[in-house]
Amino acid sequence: MVNYDFSGKVALVTGAASGMGLATVRAFCEAGATVVMADIRRDILSREANALKDEGYPVNAVLCDVTDEEQVRRMIEDTVQAFGQLDAAYNNAGIQSPIAETADASGEEFDRVYAINLRGIWNCMKYELQQMRQQESGAIVNCSSLGGLVGIAGRGVYHATKHGVLGLTKSAALEYAARGIQINAVCPGIIRTPMVEDMLNSEPEAMDELMKLQPIGRLGEPEEVARAVLWLCSTDASFVTGQALAVDGGYTVQ
């Protein structure tokens, strides 16, 4: 594994209390960064942050609902006030939506998923970019999905938001490419996270069908996504912007 050096850097991760978010927090910590870990789940966030602090890592836990623009603004403002800068951000917070044909999905469910998966990322990017624009430096990675690259029947609500993340990523990348800021997205496949574990339990037949289309023949691990995020935030990816990096075991190339 490549050992990245983020010493003296400040990173922010949303959806940081579990899964890919927590794995990315740890990866940034091991690379020397100070990490602000944000989540809406108070107890889990506190437990994981304290565990990292006990290992000697400089983490700061922040309770934040990414759907609330004012909470996000304060989170970024407090981060900069505490640490003086914001060098990297992984906008990871997101939720899945139950399987439903488009004609049967509810407007309430669409609004709920949109608010977190797309508006939440827009909220975070807006205030991250205000700081990075002032610094004239920074890297942002947004969490899309294989669902941002392909369609799957019954997943229209979720996939609509994840396609939207890629449109937002590409447009913002063009706005800031010449100003020292890289903006990319990762598109994870079926990764061993609490969300996927819930889907395996609640939708076993649908998940069995998806797993048959996983060429690599196994679930991905959160750490595999974390390594992709760190690469995109590192100087090794200094000429990479506006990209959607699939971390999906080959699912989307079929």
C-alpha positions as CSV (number, residue, x, y, z in Angstrom):
1,M,0.0,0.0,0.0
2,V,1.2,3.5,-0.9
3,N,2.0,5.6,2.2
4,Y,0.6,9.1,1.6
5,D,1.9,12.0,3.7
6,F,-0.9,14.3,4.9
7,S,1.2,15.7,7.8
8,G,0.1,19.3,8.6
9,K,-3.1,18.8,6.5
10,V,-6.7,19.1,7.7
11,A,-9.3,16.7,6.3
12,L,-13.1,16.6,6.7
13,V,-15.2,13.4,6.3
14,T,-18.9,13.3,6.5
15,G,-20.8,10.1,7.3
16,A,-17.7,9.4,9.3
17,A,-19.0,7.1,12.1
18,S,-19.1,3.8,10.1
19,G,-18.3,2.1,6.8
20,M,-16.4,3.9,4.1
21,G,-16.4,7.2,6.1
22,L,-14.8,5.7,9.1
23,A,-12.3,3.8,7.0
24,T,-11.3,7.0,5.3
25,V,-11.0,8.8,8.6
26,R,-8.6,6.2,9.8
27,A,-6.6,6.3,6.5
28,F,-6.2,10.1,6.8
29,C,-5.2,9.7,10.4
30,E,-2.6,7.1,9.6
31,A,-1.3,9.4,6.8
32,G,-0.7,12.2,9.4
33,A,-3.7,14.4,8.9
34,T,-5.9,16.1,11.5
35,V,-9.4,14.9,10.8
36,V,-12.8,16.4,11.4
37,M,-15.3,13.5,11.5
38,A,-18.9,14.5,11.0
39,D,-22.0,12.4,11.4
40,I,-25.6,12.7,12.6
41,R,-25.4,9.6,14.9
42,R,-24.2,11.0,18.1
43,D,-23.4,7.8,20.1
44,I,-21.6,6.0,17.3
45,L,-19.7,9.1,16.3
46,S,-18.6,9.7,19.9
47,R,-17.5,6.1,20.4
48,E,-15.5,5.9,17.2
49,A,-13.9,9.3,17.7
50,N,-12.9,8.4,21.3
51,A,-11.4,5.1,20.1
52,L,-9.2,6.9,17.5
53,K,-8.2,9.5,20.1
54,D,-7.2,6.6,22.4
55,E,-4.8,5.5,19.7
56,G,-3.3,9.0,19.6
57,Y,-4.9,10.3,16.5
58,P,-5.9,14.0,16.3
59,V,-9.6,13.8,15.4
60,N,-12.5,16.2,16.2
61,A,-16.0,14.8,16.2
62,V,-18.8,17.1,14.9
63,L,-22.5,16.4,15.0
64,C,-23.8,17.6,11.7
65,D,-26.9,17.0,9.6
66,V,-25.7,17.6,6.1
67,T,-29.3,18.4,4.9
68,D,-29.2,21.5,7.1
69,E,-27.2,24.2,5.3
70,E,-26.7,26.3,8.4
71,Q,-25.2,23.3,10.3
72,V,-22.9,22.7,7.4
73,R,-21.8,26.3,7.3
74,R,-21.0,26.3,11.0
75,M,-19.1,23.0,10.7
76,I,-16.8,24.4,8.0
77,E,-16.4,27.7,9.9
78,D,-15.6,26.0,13.1
79,T,-13.1,23.7,11.4
80,V,-11.2,26.6,9.9
81,Q,-11.4,28.6,13.1
82,A,-9.9,25.6,15.1
83,F,-7.3,24.5,12.6
84,G,-6.7,27.4,10.2
85,Q,-7.4,25.6,6.9
86,L,-9.2,22.8,5.1
87,D,-7.1,20.8,2.7
88,A,-9.3,17.8,1.9
89,A,-12.9,16.8,2.1
90,Y,-14.7,13.5,1.5
91,N,-18.4,14.1,1.2
92,N,-19.6,10.6,2.1
93,A,-22.9,10.9,3.9
94,G,-25.7,9.1,2.1
95,I,-28.6,6.7,2.4
96,Q,-30.1,4.0,0.3
97,S,-33.7,3.8,-0.8
98,P,-36.0,0.7,-0.7
99,I,-36.6,-1.1,-4.0
100,A,-39.6,0.5,-5.8
101,E,-40.8,0.8,-9.4
102,T,-40.8,4.5,-10.4
103,A,-44.6,4.5,-10.6
104,D,-44.8,3.3,-7.0
105,A,-42.1,5.3,-5.3
106,S,-43.4,8.1,-3.0
107,G,-42.6,11.8,-3.3
108,E,-41.7,11.8,0.4
109,E,-39.1,9.1,-0.2
110,F,-37.6,10.9,-3.2
111,D,-37.3,14.1,-1.2
112,R,-35.7,12.3,1.8
113,V,-33.1,10.6,-0.3
114,Y,-32.4,13.7,-2.4
115,A,-32.0,15.9,0.7
116,I,-29.1,13.7,2.0
117,N,-27.5,12.2,-1.1
118,L,-27.5,15.3,-3.4
119,R,-28.5,18.4,-1.5
120,G,-26.3,17.3,1.4
121,I,-23.3,17.1,-0.9
122,W,-24.1,20.5,-2.5
123,N,-24.3,22.0,1.0
124,C,-20.9,20.6,1.9
125,M,-19.3,21.6,-1.3
126,K,-20.6,25.1,-1.2
127,Y,-18.8,25.9,2.1
128,E,-15.8,23.8,1.5
129,L,-15.2,25.6,-1.7
130,Q,-15.6,29.0,-0.1
131,Q,-12.7,28.2,2.1
132,M,-10.6,26.4,-0.5
133,R,-11.2,29.2,-3.0
134,Q,-9.7,31.6,-0.5
135,Q,-6.8,29.3,0.1
136,E,-6.4,28.6,-3.6
137,S,-5.8,25.0,-2.8
138,G,-7.7,21.9,-1.7
139,A,-9.2,18.5,-2.8
140,I,-12.8,17.4,-2.6
141,V,-14.0,13.8,-3.2
142,N,-17.7,13.2,-3.4
143,C,-19.3,9.8,-2.9
144,S,-21.4,8.7,-5.8
145,S,-21.9,5.0,-6.5
146,L,-22.0,2.5,-9.2
147,G,-25.6,3.8,-9.2
148,G,-24.2,7.1,-10.6
149,L,-22.8,5.2,-13.7
150,V,-25.6,2.7,-14.5
151,G,-29.3,2.1,-14.0
152,I,-30.8,-0.7,-12.0
153,A,-34.6,-1.5,-12.1
154,G,-36.2,-0.5,-8.9
155,R,-33.4,1.8,-7.8
156,G,-34.5,4.9,-9.7
157,V,-34.7,7.2,-6.7
158,Y,-31.3,6.3,-5.3
159,H,-29.6,6.3,-8.8
160,A,-31.1,9.7,-9.7
161,T,-29.3,11.3,-6.7
162,K,-26.1,9.5,-7.4
163,H,-26.1,10.5,-11.1
164,G,-26.7,14.1,-9.8
165,V,-23.6,13.9,-7.7
166,L,-21.5,13.2,-10.8
167,G,-23.0,16.2,-12.6
168,L,-22.3,18.5,-9.7
169,T,-18.8,17.1,-9.4
170,K,-18.0,17.6,-13.1
171,S,-19.4,21.2,-13.2
172,A,-17.6,22.3,-10.1
173,A,-14.4,20.7,-11.2
174,L,-14.5,22.9,-14.3
175,E,-15.1,26.0,-12.2
176,Y,-12.1,25.5,-9.9
177,A,-9.6,23.5,-12.0
178,A,-7.4,26.6,-12.7
179,R,-7.6,27.7,-9.1
180,G,-5.7,25.0,-7.4
181,I,-8.7,22.9,-6.3
182,Q,-9.4,19.3,-7.5
183,I,-12.9,17.9,-7.4
184,N,-13.6,14.2,-8.1
185,A,-16.0,11.5,-7.2
186,V,-15.6,7.8,-6.2
187,C,-18.3,5.4,-7.3
188,P,-18.2,2.4,-4.9
189,G,-19.7,-0.9,-5.9
190,I,-21.1,-3.3,-3.4
191,I,-19.0,-2.6,-0.3
192,R,-19.1,-4.3,3.1
193,T,-20.8,-1.4,5.0
194,P,-23.7,-1.3,7.5
195,M,-26.0,0.0,4.7
196,V,-25.1,-3.0,2.5
197,E,-25.4,-5.4,5.4
198,D,-29.0,-4.1,5.9
199,M,-29.7,-4.6,2.2
200,L,-28.4,-8.1,2.3
201,N,-30.7,-8.9,5.2
202,S,-33.8,-7.0,4.0
203,E,-33.5,-7.7,0.3
204,P,-31.7,-11.0,0.0
205,E,-33.0,-12.0,-3.4
206,A,-32.3,-8.6,-5.0
207,M,-28.8,-8.6,-3.5
208,D,-28.1,-12.1,-4.7
209,E,-28.8,-11.0,-8.2
210,L,-26.5,-8.0,-7.8
211,M,-23.7,-10.2,-6.4
212,K,-24.0,-12.4,-9.5
213,L,-22.9,-9.4,-11.5
214,Q,-19.9,-8.6,-9.4
215,P,-17.0,-9.9,-11.6
216,I,-14.5,-9.9,-8.8
217,G,-16.7,-12.4,-6.9
218,R,-16.8,-10.7,-3.5
219,L,-17.9,-7.7,-1.5
220,G,-15.5,-4.7,-1.6
221,E,-14.0,-3.5,1.7
222,P,-14.4,0.0,3.0
223,E,-10.6,0.4,3.1
224,E,-10.4,-0.2,-0.6
225,V,-12.6,2.9,-1.1
226,A,-10.6,4.8,1.5
227,R,-7.4,4.2,-0.4
228,A,-9.0,5.6,-3.6
229,V,-10.1,8.7,-1.7
230,L,-6.7,9.4,-0.3
231,W,-5.1,9.0,-3.8
232,L,-7.6,11.5,-5.2
233,C,-6.7,14.0,-2.4
234,S,-3.0,13.4,-2.7
235,T,-0.4,15.2,-4.9
236,D,-0.1,11.9,-6.9
237,A,-3.5,12.8,-8.4
238,S,-2.6,16.5,-9.1
239,F,-3.6,16.3,-12.7
240,V,-6.9,14.5,-12.0
241,T,-10.1,16.5,-11.7
242,G,-13.8,16.0,-12.7
243,Q,-13.5,12.3,-12.7
244,A,-15.8,9.5,-11.5
245,L,-13.5,6.7,-10.2
246,A,-15.3,3.4,-10.1
247,V,-14.3,1.2,-7.2
248,D,-16.6,-1.6,-8.0
249,G,-14.8,-4.8,-8.7
250,G,-15.6,-4.5,-12.4
251,Y,-19.4,-4.2,-12.1
252,T,-19.8,-1.2,-14.4
253,V,-17.5,-2.4,-17.2
254,Q,-19.8,-5.3,-18.2
